[in-house]
């Protein structure tokens, strides 16, 4: 599902996070907050459906409004 980025939002929410890696390893770190992209994806009937996509800061900084974006590999919320 590929669409266009129509909005970017940063929600400051500093916290200490512990993550579980793919191989079972644990990692700890600090998070500044949530980086969210709103991506509109065209449906077969021509309507556009918005998805909120949570990304890391590196991806957030690299993407501009109007860019094409594939929401497939990310955690999304309609």
N, CA, C, O and CB atoms as a CASP TS submission, in Angstrom:
PFRMAT TS
TARGET T0000
AUTHOR 0000-0000-0000
METHOD Language model
MODEL 1
PARENT N/A
ATOM      1  N   UNK     1       0.852  -1.175   0.000  1.00  0.00           N
ATOM      2  CA  UNK     1       0.000   0.000   0.000  1.00  0.00           C
ATOM      3  C   UNK     1       0.893   1.232   0.000  1.00  0.00           C
ATOM      4  O   UNK     1       1.517   1.577   1.003  1.00  0.00           O
ATOM      5  CB  UNK     1      -0.967   0.002   1.223  1.00  0.00           C
ATOM      6  N   UNK     2       0.932   1.873  -1.141  1.00  0.00           N
ATOM      7  CA  UNK     2       1.741   3.075  -1.276  1.00  0.00           C
ATOM      8  C   UNK     2       0.831   4.267  -1.453  1.00  0.00           C
ATOM      9  O   UNK     2      -0.169   4.203  -2.168  1.00  0.00           O
ATOM     10  CB  UNK     2       2.722   2.958  -2.456  1.00  0.00           C
ATOM     11  N   UNK     3       1.188   5.361  -0.791  1.00  0.00           N
ATOM     12  CA  UNK     3       0.403   6.584  -0.897  1.00  0.00           C
ATOM     13  C   UNK     3       1.303   7.796  -0.829  1.00  0.00           C
ATOM     14  O   UNK     3       2.515   7.694  -1.022  1.00  0.00           O
ATOM     15  CB  UNK     3      -0.652   6.648   0.202  1.00  0.00           C
ATOM     16  N   UNK     4       0.709   8.944  -0.553  1.00  0.00           N
ATOM     17  CA  UNK     4       1.434  10.209  -0.442  1.00  0.00           C
ATOM     18  C   UNK     4       1.394  10.712   0.990  1.00  0.00           C
ATOM     19  O   UNK     4       0.365  10.628   1.660  1.00  0.00           O
ATOM     20  CB  UNK     4       0.845  11.262  -1.395  1.00  0.00           C
ATOM     21  N   UNK     5       2.521  11.234   1.453  1.00  0.00           N
ATOM     22  CA  UNK     5       2.593  11.828   2.789  1.00  0.00           C
ATOM     23  C   UNK     5       1.857  13.160   2.743  1.00  0.00           C
ATOM     24  O   UNK     5       2.195  14.034   1.945  1.00  0.00           O
ATOM     25  CB  UNK     5       4.084  12.016   3.262  1.00  0.00           C
ATOM     26  N   UNK     6       0.843  13.315   3.605  1.00  0.00           N
ATOM     27  CA  UNK     6       0.060  14.554   3.627  1.00  0.00           C
ATOM     28  C   UNK     6       0.290  15.367   4.897  1.00  0.00           C
ATOM     29  O   UNK     6      -0.092  16.536   4.958  1.00  0.00           O
ATOM     30  CB  UNK     6      -1.415  14.237   3.490  1.00  0.00           C
ATOM     31  N   UNK     7       0.911  14.760   5.915  1.00  0.00           N
ATOM     32  CA  UNK     7       1.181  15.487   7.163  1.00  0.00           C
ATOM     33  C   UNK     7       2.277  14.769   7.945  1.00  0.00           C
ATOM     34  O   UNK     7       2.456  13.556   7.835  1.00  0.00           O
ATOM     35  CB  UNK     7      -0.112  15.613   8.025  1.00  0.00           C
ATOM     36  N   UNK     8       3.009  15.559   8.742  1.00  0.00           N
ATOM     37  CA  UNK     8       4.021  15.034   9.654  1.00  0.00           C
ATOM     38  C   UNK     8       3.738  15.615  11.029  1.00  0.00           C
ATOM     39  O   UNK     8       3.387  16.788  11.162  1.00  0.00           O
ATOM     40  CB  UNK     8       5.478  15.383   9.173  1.00  0.00           C
ATOM     41  N   UNK     9       3.896  14.780  12.051  1.00  0.00           N
ATOM     42  CA  UNK     9       3.631  15.243  13.417  1.00  0.00           C
ATOM     43  C   UNK     9       4.650  14.630  14.376  1.00  0.00           C
ATOM     44  O   UNK     9       4.951  13.438  14.303  1.00  0.00           O
ATOM     45  CB  UNK     9       2.183  14.879  13.854  1.00  0.00           C
ATOM     46  N   UNK    10       5.172  15.459  15.269  1.00  0.00           N
ATOM     47  CA  UNK    10       6.034  14.981  16.345  1.00  0.00           C
ATOM     48  C   UNK    10       5.319  15.228  17.656  1.00  0.00           C
ATOM     49  O   UNK    10       4.925  16.356  17.952  1.00  0.00           O
ATOM     50  CB  UNK    10       7.431  15.683  16.323  1.00  0.00           C
ATOM     51  N   UNK    11       5.148  14.170  18.447  1.00  0.00           N
ATOM     52  CA  UNK    11       4.502  14.266  19.747  1.00  0.00           C
ATOM     53  C   UNK    11       5.578  14.059  20.816  1.00  0.00           C
ATOM     54  O   UNK    11       6.025  12.932  21.026  1.00  0.00           O
ATOM     55  CB  UNK    11       3.336  13.215  19.890  1.00  0.00           C
ATOM     56  N   UNK    12       6.004  15.144  21.498  1.00  0.00           N
ATOM     57  CA  UNK    12       7.027  14.984  22.523  1.00  0.00           C
ATOM     58  C   UNK    12       6.531  14.081  23.651  1.00  0.00           C
ATOM     59  O   UNK    12       5.492  14.344  24.256  1.00  0.00           O
ATOM     60  CB  UNK    12       7.443  16.351  23.080  1.00  0.00           C
ATOM     61  N   UNK    13       7.264  13.043  23.922  1.00  0.00           N
ATOM     62  CA  UNK    13       6.887  12.089  24.955  1.00  0.00           C
ATOM     63  C   UNK    13       8.151  11.377  25.426  1.00  0.00           C
ATOM     64  O   UNK    13       8.313  10.175  25.213  1.00  0.00           O
ATOM     65  CB  UNK    13       5.822  11.067  24.429  1.00  0.00           C
ATOM     66  N   UNK    14       9.051  12.136  26.073  1.00  0.00           N
ATOM     67  CA  UNK    14      10.317  11.520  26.483  1.00  0.00           C
ATOM     68  C   UNK    14      10.087  10.376  27.468  1.00  0.00           C
ATOM     69  O   UNK    14       9.308  10.491  28.415  1.00  0.00           O
ATOM     70  CB  UNK    14      11.241  12.569  27.110  1.00  0.00           C
ATOM     71  N   UNK    15      10.785   9.273  27.215  1.00  0.00           N
ATOM     72  CA  UNK    15      10.662   8.125  28.105  1.00  0.00           C
ATOM     73  C   UNK    15      11.849   7.189  27.923  1.00  0.00           C
ATOM     74  O   UNK    15      12.545   7.240  26.909  1.00  0.00           O
ATOM     75  CB  UNK    15       9.342   7.375  27.847  1.00  0.00           C
ATOM     76  N   UNK    16      12.067   6.350  28.900  1.00  0.00           N
ATOM     77  CA  UNK    16      13.081   5.306  28.836  1.00  0.00           C
ATOM     78  C   UNK    16      12.390   4.064  28.277  1.00  0.00           C
ATOM     79  O   UNK    16      11.345   3.652  28.779  1.00  0.00           O
ATOM     80  CB  UNK    16      13.737   5.028  30.257  1.00  0.00           C
ATOM     81  N   UNK    17      12.982   3.463  27.226  1.00  0.00           N
ATOM     82  CA  UNK    17      12.362   2.302  26.598  1.00  0.00           C
ATOM     83  C   UNK    17      13.282   1.098  26.649  1.00  0.00           C
ATOM     84  O   UNK    17      14.504   1.227  26.567  1.00  0.00           O
ATOM     85  CB  UNK    17      11.987   2.611  25.155  1.00  0.00           C
ATOM     86  N   UNK    18      12.681  -0.070  26.785  1.00  0.00           N
ATOM     87  CA  UNK    18      13.391  -1.330  26.675  1.00  0.00           C
ATOM     88  C   UNK    18      12.767  -2.067  25.503  1.00  0.00           C
ATOM     89  O   UNK    18      11.549  -2.238  25.452  1.00  0.00           O
ATOM     90  CB  UNK    18      13.319  -2.172  28.010  1.00  0.00           C
ATOM     91  N   UNK    19      13.601  -2.507  24.553  1.00  0.00           N
ATOM     92  CA  UNK    19      13.092  -3.183  23.365  1.00  0.00           C
ATOM     93  C   UNK    19      13.652  -4.587  23.271  1.00  0.00           C
ATOM     94  O   UNK    19      14.747  -4.873  23.755  1.00  0.00           O
ATOM     95  CB  UNK    19      13.435  -2.392  22.104  1.00  0.00           C
ATOM     96  N   UNK    20      12.882  -5.455  22.639  1.00  0.00           N
ATOM     97  CA  UNK    20      13.258  -6.837  22.411  1.00  0.00           C
ATOM     98  C   UNK    20      13.612  -6.984  20.945  1.00  0.00           C
ATOM     99  O   UNK    20      12.783  -6.704  20.079  1.00  0.00           O
ATOM    100  CB  UNK    20      12.118  -7.817  22.822  1.00  0.00           C
ATOM    101  N   UNK    21      14.837  -7.422  20.647  1.00  0.00           N
ATOM    102  CA  UNK    21      15.289  -7.592  19.273  1.00  0.00           C
ATOM    103  C   UNK    21      14.763  -8.867  18.647  1.00  0.00           C
ATOM    104  O   UNK    21      14.170  -9.709  19.321  1.00  0.00           O
ATOM    105  CB  UNK    21      16.788  -7.585  19.218  1.00  0.00           C
ATOM    106  N   UNK    22      14.986  -8.998  17.356  1.00  0.00           N
ATOM    107  CA  UNK    22      14.514 -10.173  16.612  1.00  0.00           C
ATOM    108  C   UNK    22      15.134 -11.474  17.110  1.00  0.00           C
ATOM    109  O   UNK    22      14.506 -12.531  17.052  1.00  0.00           O
ATOM    110  CB  UNK    22      14.815 -10.006  15.138  1.00  0.00           C
ATOM    111  N   UNK    23      16.365 -11.389  17.597  1.00  0.00           N
ATOM    112  CA  UNK    23      17.052 -12.591  18.071  1.00  0.00           C
ATOM    113  C   UNK    23      16.912 -12.774  19.578  1.00  0.00           C
ATOM    114  O   UNK    23      17.590 -13.615  20.168  1.00  0.00           O
ATOM    115  CB  UNK    23      18.523 -12.533  17.697  1.00  0.00           C
ATOM    116  N   UNK    24      16.029 -11.986  20.207  1.00  0.00           N
ATOM    117  CA  UNK    24      15.753 -12.144  21.626  1.00  0.00           C
ATOM    118  C   UNK    24      16.574 -11.268  22.545  1.00  0.00           C
ATOM    119  O   UNK    24      16.394 -11.314  23.762  1.00  0.00           O
ATOM    120  CB  UNK    24      15.960 -13.534  22.000  1.00  0.00           C
ATOM    121  N   UNK    25      17.471 -10.470  21.990  1.00  0.00           N
ATOM    122  CA  UNK    25      18.296  -9.598  22.819  1.00  0.00           C
ATOM    123  C   UNK    25      17.526  -8.384  23.308  1.00  0.00           C
ATOM    124  O   UNK    25      16.626  -7.897  22.623  1.00  0.00           O
ATOM    125  CB  UNK    25      19.517  -9.151  22.050  1.00  0.00           C
ATOM    126  N   UNK    26      17.873  -7.901  24.478  1.00  0.00           N
ATOM    127  CA  UNK    26      17.236  -6.709  25.044  1.00  0.00           C
ATOM    128  C   UNK    26      18.133  -5.496  24.836  1.00  0.00           C
ATOM    129  O   UNK    26      19.359  -5.601  24.883  1.00  0.00           O
ATOM    130  CB  UNK    26      16.933  -6.908  26.550  1.00  0.00           C
ATOM    131  N   UNK    27      17.509  -4.344  24.608  1.00  0.00           N
ATOM    132  CA  UNK    27      18.238  -3.084  24.483  1.00  0.00           C
ATOM    133  C   UNK    27      17.453  -2.012  25.223  1.00  0.00           C
ATOM    134  O   UNK    27      16.222  -2.035  25.252  1.00  0.00           O
ATOM    135  CB  UNK    27      18.454  -2.690  22.980  1.00  0.00           C
ATOM    136  N   UNK    28      18.179  -1.072  25.822  1.00  0.00           N
ATOM    137  CA  UNK    28      17.535   0.030  26.538  1.00  0.00           C
ATOM    138  C   UNK    28      18.003   1.342  25.929  1.00  0.00           C
ATOM    139  O   UNK    28      19.122   1.445  25.428  1.00  0.00           O
ATOM    140  CB  UNK    28      17.854  -0.020  28.068  1.00  0.00           C
ATOM    141  N   UNK    29      17.136   2.334  25.979  1.00  0.00           N
ATOM    142  CA  UNK    29      17.496   3.644  25.446  1.00  0.00           C
ATOM    143  C   UNK    29      16.448   4.675  25.782  1.00  0.00           C
ATOM    144  O   UNK    29      15.420   4.375  26.388  1.00  0.00           O
ATOM    145  CB  UNK    29      17.690   3.575  23.947  1.00  0.00           C
ATOM    146  N   UNK    30      16.730   5.891  25.377  1.00  0.00           N
ATOM    147  CA  UNK    30      15.802   6.996  25.604  1.00  0.00           C
ATOM    148  C   UNK    30      15.048   7.302  24.308  1.00  0.00           C
ATOM    149  O   UNK    30      15.620   7.222  23.221  1.00  0.00           O
ATOM    150  CB  UNK    30      16.558   8.257  26.113  1.00  0.00           C
ATOM    151  N   UNK    31      13.790   7.646  24.422  1.00  0.00           N
ATOM    152  CA  UNK    31      12.966   8.048  23.292  1.00  0.00           C
ATOM    153  C   UNK    31      12.526   9.495  23.493  1.00  0.00           C
ATOM    154  O   UNK    31      12.097   9.877  24.583  1.00  0.00           O
ATOM    155  CB  UNK    31      11.735   7.108  23.132  1.00  0.00           C
ATOM    156  N   UNK    32      12.636  10.296  22.433  1.00  0.00           N
ATOM    157  CA  UNK    32      12.220  11.700  22.512  1.00  0.00           C
ATOM    158  C   UNK    32      10.712  11.851  22.417  1.00  0.00           C
ATOM    159  O   UNK    32      10.137  12.790  22.968  1.00  0.00           O
ATOM    160  CB  UNK    32      12.884  12.509  21.410  1.00  0.00           C
ATOM    161  N   UNK    33      10.074  10.920  21.715  1.00  0.00           N
ATOM    162  CA  UNK    33       8.636  11.001  21.508  1.00  0.00           C
ATOM    163  C   UNK    33       8.227  10.196  20.291  1.00  0.00           C
ATOM    164  O   UNK    33       8.984   9.346  19.822  1.00  0.00           O
ATOM    165  CB  UNK    33       8.194  12.452  21.356  1.00  0.00           C
ATOM    166  N   UNK    34       7.028  10.460  19.773  1.00  0.00           N
ATOM    167  CA  UNK    34       6.488   9.731  18.620  1.00  0.00           C
ATOM    168  C   UNK    34       6.604  10.572  17.361  1.00  0.00           C
ATOM    169  O   UNK    34       6.229  11.745  17.336  1.00  0.00           O
ATOM    170  CB  UNK    34       5.017   9.336  18.862  1.00  0.00           C
ATOM    171  N   UNK    35       7.133   9.948  16.315  1.00  0.00           N
ATOM    172  CA  UNK    35       7.227  10.568  14.994  1.00  0.00           C
ATOM    173  C   UNK    35       6.174   9.902  14.121  1.00  0.00           C
ATOM    174  O   UNK    35       6.232   8.697  13.879  1.00  0.00           O
ATOM    175  CB  UNK    35       8.678  10.422  14.371  1.00  0.00           C
ATOM    176  N   UNK    36       5.204  10.697  13.646  1.00  0.00           N
ATOM    177  CA  UNK    36       4.050  10.141  12.946  1.00  0.00           C
ATOM    178  C   UNK    36       3.900  10.800  11.578  1.00  0.00           C
ATOM    179  O   UNK    36       3.941  12.025  11.456  1.00  0.00           O
ATOM    180  CB  UNK    36       2.764  10.328  13.779  1.00  0.00           C
ATOM    181  N   UNK    37       3.723   9.963  10.546  1.00  0.00           N
ATOM    182  CA  UNK    37       3.417  10.440   9.201  1.00  0.00           C
ATOM    183  C   UNK    37       1.967  10.084   8.899  1.00  0.00           C
ATOM    184  O   UNK    37       1.518   8.989   9.240  1.00  0.00           O
ATOM    185  CB  UNK    37       4.390   9.820   8.134  1.00  0.00           C
ATOM    186  N   UNK    38       1.237  10.982   8.271  1.00  0.00           N
ATOM    187  CA  UNK    38      -0.097  10.662   7.770  1.00  0.00           C
ATOM    188  C   UNK    38       0.036  10.450   6.273  1.00  0.00           C
ATOM    189  O   UNK    38       0.462  11.342   5.541  1.00  0.00           O
ATOM    190  CB  UNK    38      -1.144  11.798   8.105  1.00  0.00           C
ATOM    191  N   UNK    39      -0.337   9.244   5.825  1.00  0.00           N
ATOM    192  CA  UNK    39      -0.187   8.859   4.430  1.00  0.00           C
ATOM    193  C   UNK    39      -1.568   8.536   3.870  1.00  0.00           C
ATOM    194  O   UNK    39      -2.299   7.722   4.435  1.00  0.00           O
ATOM    195  CB  UNK    39       0.783   7.643   4.278  1.00  0.00           C
ATOM    196  N   UNK    40      -1.925   9.185   2.747  1.00  0.00           N
ATOM    197  CA  UNK    40      -3.198   8.888   2.083  1.00  0.00           C
ATOM    198  C   UNK    40      -2.945   7.866   0.984  1.00  0.00           C
ATOM    199  O   UNK    40      -2.107   8.068   0.106  1.00  0.00           O
ATOM    200  CB  UNK    40      -3.852  10.184   1.497  1.00  0.00           C
ATOM    201  N   UNK    41      -3.694   6.753   1.052  1.00  0.00           N
ATOM    202  CA  UNK    41      -3.564   5.668   0.086  1.00  0.00           C
ATOM    203  C   UNK    41      -4.856   5.602  -0.721  1.00  0.00           C
ATOM    204  O   UNK    41      -5.949   5.571  -0.155  1.00  0.00           O
ATOM    205  CB  UNK    41      -3.264   4.299   0.796  1.00  0.00           C
ATOM    206  N   UNK    42      -4.724   5.581  -2.054  1.00  0.00           N
ATOM    207  CA  UNK    42      -5.897   5.517  -2.929  1.00  0.00           C
ATOM    208  C   UNK    42      -6.449   4.099  -2.954  1.00  0.00           C
ATOM    209  O   UNK    42      -5.705   3.130  -3.109  1.00  0.00           O
ATOM    210  CB  UNK    42      -5.543   5.985  -4.361  1.00  0.00           C
ATOM    211  N   UNK    43      -7.768   3.992  -2.799  1.00  0.00           N
ATOM    212  CA  UNK    43      -8.451   2.698  -2.867  1.00  0.00           C
ATOM    213  C   UNK    43      -8.849   2.426  -4.319  1.00  0.00           C
ATOM    214  O   UNK    43      -8.766   3.315  -5.167  1.00  0.00           O
ATOM    215  CB  UNK    43      -9.708   2.672  -1.928  1.00  0.00           C
ATOM    216  N   UNK    44      -9.278   1.202  -4.600  1.00  0.00           N
ATOM    217  CA  UNK    44      -9.663   0.809  -5.949  1.00  0.00           C
ATOM    218  C   UNK    44     -10.823   1.650  -6.475  1.00  0.00           C
ATOM    219  O   UNK    44     -10.925   1.874  -7.681  1.00  0.00           O
ATOM    220  CB  UNK    44     -10.037  -0.662  -5.977  1.00  0.00           C
ATOM    221  N   UNK    45     -11.703   2.123  -5.576  1.00  0.00           N
ATOM    222  CA  UNK    45     -12.857   2.914  -6.005  1.00  0.00           C
ATOM    223  C   UNK    45     -12.535   4.406  -6.173  1.00  0.00           C
ATOM    224  O   UNK    45     -13.423   5.205  -6.470  1.00  0.00           O
ATOM    225  CB  UNK    45     -13.980   2.751  -5.005  1.00  0.00           C
ATOM    226  N   UNK    46     -11.262   4.777  -5.984  1.00  0.00           N
ATOM    227  CA  UNK    46     -10.848   6.167  -6.172  1.00  0.00           C
ATOM    228  C   UNK    46     -10.828   7.010  -4.908  1.00  0.00           C
ATOM    229  O   UNK    46     -10.304   8.124  -4.922  1.00  0.00           O
ATOM    230  CB  UNK    46     -11.741   6.808  -7.150  1.00  0.00           C
ATOM    231  N   UNK    47     -11.388   6.500  -3.811  1.00  0.00           N
ATOM    232  CA  UNK    47     -11.353   7.254  -2.559  1.00  0.00           C
ATOM    233  C   UNK    47      -9.950   7.151  -1.955  1.00  0.00           C
ATOM    234  O   UNK    47      -9.174   6.260  -2.299  1.00  0.00           O
ATOM    235  CB  UNK    47     -12.431   6.726  -1.557  1.00  0.00           C
ATOM    236  N   UNK    48      -9.646   8.071  -1.057  1.00  0.00           N
ATOM    237  CA  UNK    48      -8.350   8.054  -0.385  1.00  0.00           C
ATOM    238  C   UNK    48      -8.553   7.792   1.094  1.00  0.00           C
ATOM    239  O   UNK    48      -9.411   8.396   1.739  1.00  0.00           O
ATOM    240  CB  UNK    48      -7.593   9.383  -0.602  1.00  0.00           C
ATOM    241  N   UNK    49      -7.745   6.875   1.624  1.00  0.00           N
ATOM    242  CA  UNK    49      -7.855   6.499   3.028  1.00  0.00           C
ATOM    243  C   UNK    49      -6.571   6.921   3.744  1.00  0.00           C
ATOM    244  O   UNK    49      -5.475   6.561   3.314  1.00  0.00           O
ATOM    245  CB  UNK    49      -8.109   4.961   3.183  1.00  0.00           C
ATOM    246  N   UNK    50      -6.701   7.692   4.848  1.00  0.00           N
ATOM    247  CA  UNK    50      -5.505   8.112   5.575  1.00  0.00           C
ATOM    248  C   UNK    50      -5.036   7.043   6.575  1.00  0.00           C
ATOM    249  O   UNK    50      -5.844   6.392   7.237  1.00  0.00           O
ATOM    250  CB  UNK    50      -5.778   9.427   6.308  1.00  0.00           C
ATOM    251  N   UNK    51      -3.730   6.885   6.661  1.00  0.00           N
ATOM    252  CA  UNK    51      -3.115   5.987   7.636  1.00  0.00           C
ATOM    253  C   UNK    51      -2.092   6.783   8.440  1.00  0.00           C
ATOM    254  O   UNK    51      -1.332   7.568   7.873  1.00  0.00           O
ATOM    255  CB  UNK    51      -2.445   4.754   6.934  1.00  0.00           C
ATOM    256  N   UNK    52      -2.068   6.588   9.748  1.00  0.00           N
ATOM    257  CA  UNK    52      -1.027   7.156  10.595  1.00  0.00           C
ATOM    258  C   UNK    52       0.067   6.111  10.712  1.00  0.00           C
ATOM    259  O   UNK    52      -0.196   4.959  11.057  1.00  0.00           O
ATOM    260  CB  UNK    52      -1.583   7.574  12.009  1.00  0.00           C
ATOM    261  N   UNK    53       1.301   6.518  10.422  1.00  0.00           N
ATOM    262  CA  UNK    53       2.438   5.603  10.386  1.00  0.00           C
ATOM    263  C   UNK    53       3.487   6.087  11.382  1.00  0.00           C
ATOM    264  O   UNK    53       3.948   7.225  11.286  1.00  0.00           O
ATOM    265  CB  UNK    53       3.037   5.502   8.947  1.00  0.00           C
ATOM    266  N   UNK    54       3.874   5.235  12.339  1.00  0.00           N
ATOM    267  CA  UNK    54       4.901   5.575  13.319  1.00  0.00           C
ATOM    268  C   UNK    54       6.250   5.175  12.741  1.00  0.00           C
ATOM    269  O   UNK    54       6.448   4.026  12.346  1.00  0.00           O
ATOM    270  CB  UNK    54       4.641   4.868  14.694  1.00  0.00           C
ATOM    271  N   UNK    55       7.176   6.126  12.693  1.00  0.00           N
ATOM    272  CA  UNK    55       8.511   5.888  12.149  1.00  0.00           C
ATOM    273  C   UNK    55       9.564   6.374  13.135  1.00  0.00           C
ATOM    274  O   UNK    55       9.243   7.045  14.116  1.00  0.00           O
ATOM    275  CB  UNK    55       8.683   6.591  10.782  1.00  0.00           C
ATOM    276  N   UNK    56      10.821   6.034  12.872  1.00  0.00           N
ATOM    277  CA  UNK    56      11.908   6.556  13.697  1.00  0.00           C
ATOM    278  C   UNK    56      12.301   7.951  13.208  1.00  0.00           C
ATOM    279  O   UNK    56      11.863   8.390  12.145  1.00  0.00           O
ATOM    280  CB  UNK    56      13.132   5.600  13.666  1.00  0.00           C
ATOM    281  N   UNK    57      13.116   8.631  13.981  1.00  0.00           N
ATOM    282  CA  UNK    57      13.464  10.020  13.661  1.00  0.00           C
ATOM    283  C   UNK    57      14.205  10.133  12.325  1.00  0.00           C
ATOM    284  O   UNK    57      13.981  11.081  11.572  1.00  0.00           O
ATOM    285  CB  UNK    57      14.321  10.614  14.778  1.00  0.00           C
ATOM    286  N   UNK    58      15.069   9.189  12.032  1.00  0.00           N
ATOM    287  CA  UNK    58      15.834   9.223  10.781  1.00  0.00           C
ATOM    288  C   UNK    58      14.900   9.200   9.573  1.00  0.00           C
ATOM    289  O   UNK    58      15.072   9.984   8.640  1.00  0.00           O
ATOM    290  CB  UNK    58      16.813   8.035  10.715  1.00  0.00           C
ATOM    291  N   UNK    59      13.915   8.306   9.589  1.00  0.00           N
ATOM    292  CA  UNK    59      12.949   8.218   8.476  1.00  0.00           C
ATOM    293  C   UNK    59      12.089   9.478   8.432  1.00  0.00           C
ATOM    294  O   UNK    59      11.822  10.009   7.354  1.00  0.00           O
ATOM    295  CB  UNK    59      12.047   6.954   8.620  1.00  0.00           C
ATOM    296  N   UNK    60      11.653   9.959   9.601  1.00  0.00           N
ATOM    297  CA  UNK    60      10.811  11.163   9.702  1.00  0.00           C
ATOM    298  C   UNK    60      11.520  12.361   9.072  1.00  0.00           C
ATOM    299  O   UNK    60      10.911  13.116   8.314  1.00  0.00           O
ATOM    300  CB  UNK    60      10.463  11.465  11.184  1.00  0.00           C
ATOM    301  N   UNK    61      12.796  12.535   9.383  1.00  0.00           N
ATOM    302  CA  UNK    61      13.555  13.656   8.849  1.00  0.00           C
ATOM    303  C   UNK    61      13.789  13.533   7.347  1.00  0.00           C
ATOM    304  O   UNK    61      13.900  14.544   6.654  1.00  0.00           O
ATOM    305  CB  UNK    61      14.878  13.767   9.565  1.00  0.00           C
ATOM    306  N   UNK    62      13.866  12.297   6.837  1.00  0.00           N
ATOM    307  CA  UNK    62      14.154  12.069   5.423  1.00  0.00           C
ATOM    308  C   UNK    62      12.940  12.272   4.517  1.00  0.00           C
ATOM    309  O   UNK    62      13.097  12.535   3.325  1.00  0.00           O
ATOM    310  CB  UNK    62      14.686  10.677   5.237  1.00  0.00           C
ATOM    311  N   UNK    63      11.734  12.153   5.069  1.00  0.00           N
ATOM    312  CA  UNK    63      10.509  12.218   4.272  1.00  0.00           C
ATOM    313  C   UNK    63       9.938  13.637   4.285  1.00  0.00           C
ATOM    314  O   UNK    63       9.934  14.312   5.314  1.00  0.00           O
ATOM    315  CB  UNK    63       9.461  11.214   4.805  1.00  0.00           C
ATOM    316  N   UNK    64       9.460  14.070   3.123  1.00  0.00           N
ATOM    317  CA  UNK    64       8.817  15.384   3.005  1.00  0.00           C
ATOM    318  C   UNK    64       7.344  15.207   2.643  1.00  0.00           C
ATOM    319  O   UNK    64       6.957  14.194   2.060  1.00  0.00           O
ATOM    320  CB  UNK    64       9.537  16.261   1.939  1.00  0.00           C
ATOM    321  N   UNK    65       6.533  16.192   2.990  1.00  0.00           N
ATOM    322  CA  UNK    65       5.125  16.160   2.601  1.00  0.00           C
ATOM    323  C   UNK    65       5.057  16.143   1.078  1.00  0.00           C
ATOM    324  O   UNK    65       5.722  16.931   0.405  1.00  0.00           O
ATOM    325  CB  UNK    65       4.336  17.385   3.192  1.00  0.00           C
ATOM    326  N   UNK    66       4.240  15.230   0.545  1.00  0.00           N
ATOM    327  CA  UNK    66       4.115  15.055  -0.898  1.00  0.00           C
ATOM    328  C   UNK    66       4.901  13.870  -1.429  1.00  0.00           C
ATOM    329  O   UNK    66       4.674  13.438  -2.559  1.00  0.00           O
ATOM    330  CB  UNK    66       4.560  16.294  -1.596  1.00  0.00           C
ATOM    331  N   UNK    67       5.835  13.330  -0.622  1.00  0.00           N
ATOM    332  CA  UNK    67       6.613  12.164  -1.037  1.00  0.00           C
ATOM    333  C   UNK    67       5.736  10.917  -1.095  1.00  0.00           C
ATOM    334  O   UNK    67       4.741  10.803  -0.378  1.00  0.00           O
ATOM    335  CB  UNK    67       7.790  11.937  -0.080  1.00  0.00           C
ATOM    336  N   UNK    68       6.121   9.997  -1.953  1.00  0.00           N
ATOM    337  CA  UNK    68       5.490   8.689  -2.004  1.00  0.00           C
ATOM    338  C   UNK    68       6.017   7.868  -0.825  1.00  0.00           C
ATOM    339  O   UNK    68       7.196   7.962  -0.482  1.00  0.00           O
ATOM    340  CB  UNK    68       5.772   7.972  -3.375  1.00  0.00           C
ATOM    341  N   UNK    69       5.144   7.060  -0.200  1.00  0.00           N
ATOM    342  CA  UNK    69       5.552   6.291   0.979  1.00  0.00           C
ATOM    343  C   UNK    69       4.793   4.973   1.015  1.00  0.00           C
ATOM    344  O   UNK    69       3.573   4.952   0.849  1.00  0.00           O
ATOM    345  CB  UNK    69       5.306   7.098   2.283  1.00  0.00           C
ATOM    346  N   UNK    70       5.511   3.870   1.231  1.00  0.00           N
ATOM    347  CA  UNK    70       4.915   2.537   1.337  1.00  0.00           C
ATOM    348  C   UNK    70       4.628   2.258   2.810  1.00  0.00           C
ATOM    349  O   UNK    70       5.560   2.153   3.607  1.00  0.00           O
ATOM    350  CB  UNK    70       5.857   1.437   0.727  1.00  0.00           C
ATOM    351  N   UNK    71       3.361   2.138   3.180  1.00  0.00           N
ATOM    352  CA  UNK    71       2.984   1.916   4.579  1.00  0.00           C
ATOM    353  C   UNK    71       3.075   0.451   4.991  1.00  0.00           C
ATOM    354  O   UNK    71       2.924   0.135   6.172  1.00  0.00           O
ATOM    355  CB  UNK    71       1.580   2.417   4.817  1.00  0.00           C
ATOM    356  N   UNK    72       3.319  -0.446   4.042  1.00  0.00           N
ATOM    357  CA  UNK    72       3.312  -1.878   4.294  1.00  0.00           C
ATOM    358  C   UNK    72       4.161  -2.351   5.459  1.00  0.00           C
ATOM    359  O   UNK    72       3.653  -3.080   6.311  1.00  0.00           O
ATOM    360  CB  UNK    72       3.752  -2.564   3.098  1.00  0.00           C
ATOM    361  N   UNK    73       5.452  -1.964   5.539  1.00  0.00           N
ATOM    362  CA  UNK    73       6.284  -2.546   6.591  1.00  0.00           C
ATOM    363  C   UNK    73       6.207  -1.845   7.941  1.00  0.00           C
ATOM    364  O   UNK    73       7.004  -2.149   8.829  1.00  0.00           O
ATOM    365  CB  UNK    73       7.687  -2.553   6.144  1.00  0.00           C
ATOM    366  N   UNK    74       5.277  -0.921   8.123  1.00  0.00           N
ATOM    367  CA  UNK    74       5.214  -0.121   9.352  1.00  0.00           C
ATOM    368  C   UNK    74       3.947  -0.406  10.136  1.00  0.00           C
ATOM    369  O   UNK    74       2.963  -0.913   9.597  1.00  0.00           O
ATOM    370  CB  UNK    74       5.295   1.365   9.027  1.00  0.00           C
ATOM    371  N   UNK    75       3.989  -0.069  11.421  1.00  0.00           N
ATOM    372  CA  UNK    75       2.821  -0.117  12.291  1.00  0.00           C
ATOM    373  C   UNK    75       1.919   1.057  11.903  1.00  0.00           C
ATOM    374  O   UNK    75       2.349   2.209  11.946  1.00  0.00           O
ATOM    375  CB  UNK    75       3.231  -0.056  13.819  1.00  0.00           C
ATOM    376  N   UNK    76       0.690   0.774  11.532  1.00  0.00           N
ATOM    377  CA  UNK    76      -0.227   1.833  11.088  1.00  0.00           C
ATOM    378  C   UNK    76      -1.522   1.782  11.879  1.00  0.00           C
ATOM    379  O   UNK    76      -1.879   0.760  12.464  1.00  0.00           O
ATOM    380  CB  UNK    76      -0.523   1.703   9.582  1.00  0.00           C
ATOM    381  N   UNK    77      -2.214   2.912  11.880  1.00  0.00           N
ATOM    382  CA  UNK    77      -3.551   2.996  12.471  1.00  0.00           C
ATOM    383  C   UNK    77      -4.412   3.813  11.522  1.00  0.00           C
ATOM    384  O   UNK    77      -4.014   4.891  11.080  1.00  0.00           O
ATOM    385  CB  UNK    77      -3.517   3.637  13.914  1.00  0.00           C
ATOM    386  N   UNK    78      -5.574   3.303  11.217  1.00  0.00           N
ATOM    387  CA  UNK    78      -6.494   3.992  10.317  1.00  0.00           C
ATOM    388  C   UNK    78      -7.157   5.144  11.023  1.00  0.00           C
ATOM    389  O   UNK    78      -7.970   5.849  10.425  1.00  0.00           O
ATOM    390  CB  UNK    78      -7.545   3.034   9.776  1.00  0.00           C
TER
END
